[in-house]
């Protein structure tokens, strides 16, 4: 028979050496941290067997455990493993209740747009909460924390993006004709720095390539989430100090509008990268 080690060694040879393989130069194994010793030995054996050379990188990407709010193994009340489908369904249900609580008529039936919001926020919250933690650390699963509108969460980032879209709509006199009216993004203008908060936002935005390179190299997606949250905070400071619609000159208004567009594009890009779609209206 075959054990885990021989199967993994055969897979390495196929992925790296064989003609019908992937010809990979970097192979990532994403499993729980408890398998670190196993992969350390498999990688060493693969090198001794000449399955890989110095040009190929074999990397174990360990992650910690998800715990219940009591700090114990995350499980149902009966001790069974929690199914991902049930977990996501519950998150969507809670997000839907929040949407309903903010409706003018809470008794109104959910329409397709409302259901889309609940689905996007609910599932996005679970994805974001998992990726925003240091992957090697254990963390306590909490619907209340991951669905919060405050802090480094998906709902916070989704509302920040929708707020940006609203600012841009208002500044460009675009009518909000229902949920199907897509935002028309204005052309970029020359950026004029007139306040320290503008400079701080710009400095943060130009860090994007470095952040992406760092995440690709070190494989810690929580750094991407941290950058997203920092970008949103920098934008809030900018918007508190620099009016877009009431800018002193048309050139300054166009400049500040450009910063809004770039910030929105950054948030959209990074949320999409971690599998969270954005909504222009919430």
Helices and strands as residue ranges (DSSP letters): H 4-16, E 26-32, G 33-35, H 36-48, E 57-63, E 66-67, H 84-101, H 112-131, E 139-140, H 143-146, H 154-171, H 196-205, H 208-218, H 222-241, H 250-273
